[in-house]
Amino acid sequence: MSFNIALSGIAAAQKDLNTTANNIANANTIGFKESRAEFADVYANSIFSNAKTAVGGGVATSQVAQQFHQGSLQLTNNSLDLAIKGGGFFVTSSELGTLDHAFTRAGAFKVDSNNYMVDSAGNYLQTFPVDKDGNSTSVSLTTAKPVQIPDTAGSPVKTENVTLQMNLNAKAEALDPALFDPADPKTYNNVTSMTIYDSLGEGHIMTTYFVKPKDGAYNGESNWVAYYAIDNKPVNLNGPAGKYDVDTDGDGSPDVPPVAGGGGVSAQTAGGWTGAVLKFNSVGAYIDSNPAVITTAPLGNKPAGVLGAGADGTQALTVKFNAPTQYADPFAATELKQDGTTVGRLTNVEIGADGLITASYSNGSNVALARVALVRFANEQGLTQVGNTSWKASLASGPALAGEPNSGTFGSLSSSALEQSNIDLTTELVDLISAQRNFQANSRTLEVNNTLQQTVLQIR
């Protein structure tokens, strides 16, 4: 009996030594959680035995329990490195399309040859789908899937709408729009440029020239003329030029000379270049334009001829002015926007505390790709270890409960960071000495039992 007790003590001490040694060996393993050997005494009894004189039968290992307290965070230079602050586990799968998931706290992710986010073993990080605004459309593990980071952002989109906002200097010199010549800066007051795109994604420079016309200001109203060019080639309006009234006699009221097709002076140059008219009130606020909707002629080979072969020649631009002003301040363009894009190349990937993965591209577009999926368990210590710092759900752990990072009891994410092992080496070294002494003491018990047995055998 005493031999078995001593042997159980030696086995328990060996289990304690093994557990401590494994903890020490994984002190630098990302996402590792320390284990603790837990023991219970062995005691046999029956209804007819005397409990007061019964002796225990030794010790047995009841459980090697993992401790899931938070490890410290280590900052890195890789934006795909992730650390969970708080509860929760990442979800991974070994194959595309499988629902066989593993769970880990190790967030050292990278992209594979197909641009999927994977860990060092090639397991795919699982994410929730999102809409274009980055809102999760589902938080169920059955809909979670690996995230693929495209290195390009879609097909080119031709520019159709252009928006400008600026201040035109009310003190600017008045000029004759009929004499406008882009090659002569003395014939216009101000100029601004922006990039637009054709249907093939090729960029073109759109230039807007502003001219303050002679006699175009009178009591309560001022007029300006805007001309357009693309790649230094004139672009006419899709229709007649805008018209504006003038005060030729200086009495403060419009004095409109007769013009064929209606009243007002046409904003057309001597060379036939047509422009739009912008109108401002007495406090410099924008009233409207003439024409009311400013649309250019098609930009293809005819008539504008500013696009290359193969591009959509029917492309035209609608020019909108977003509350421009005419103050006695220098000219300043405060907004230049257009809705076209060229092909974008991947420039950056960011992952927020809420797990949203956003890709930035060289064409200025930011695309919400997916949201990192997190899970938690009713009993973390019931998880089954499967290696590679990963666990599987079991009956003891309960099913995986999925949710978004930074919500409820799920932890938040830190990008460019990794969770280190939660091992305390000082504590482990003390436990190592304790386990060693325990092993030695049980070995001594075994030795004493052997000596006593030899004594009994030598009795004559």
Secondary structure, DSSP 8 states (H G I E B T S, - for coil): -HHHHHHHHHHHHHHHHHHHHHHHHTTT-TT---EEEEEEEE----TTS-TTT----EEEEEEEEE------EEE-S-TTBEEEESS-EEEEESSTT---EEEES--B-EE-TTSBEE-TT--EEEEE-B-TTS-BS---TTT-EE-B--SB-SS-B---EEEEEEE--TTS--B-GGG--TT-GGG-SEEEEEEEE-TT--EEEEEEEEE-BTT-EETTEEEEEEEEEETTEEE-BSSS--EE---SS-SSS------TTSSSEE-B-TT--B-EEEEEETTSBEEEEESSSEEB---STTTT--S-TTS-TT---EEEE-S-B--SS--EEEEEEE--B---BEEEEEE-TT-EEEEEETTS-EEEEEEE-EEE-S-GGG-EEEETTEEE--TTT---EEE-TTSTTS-EEEETEEE-----HHHHHHHHHHHHHHHHHHHHHHHHHHHHHHHHHT--
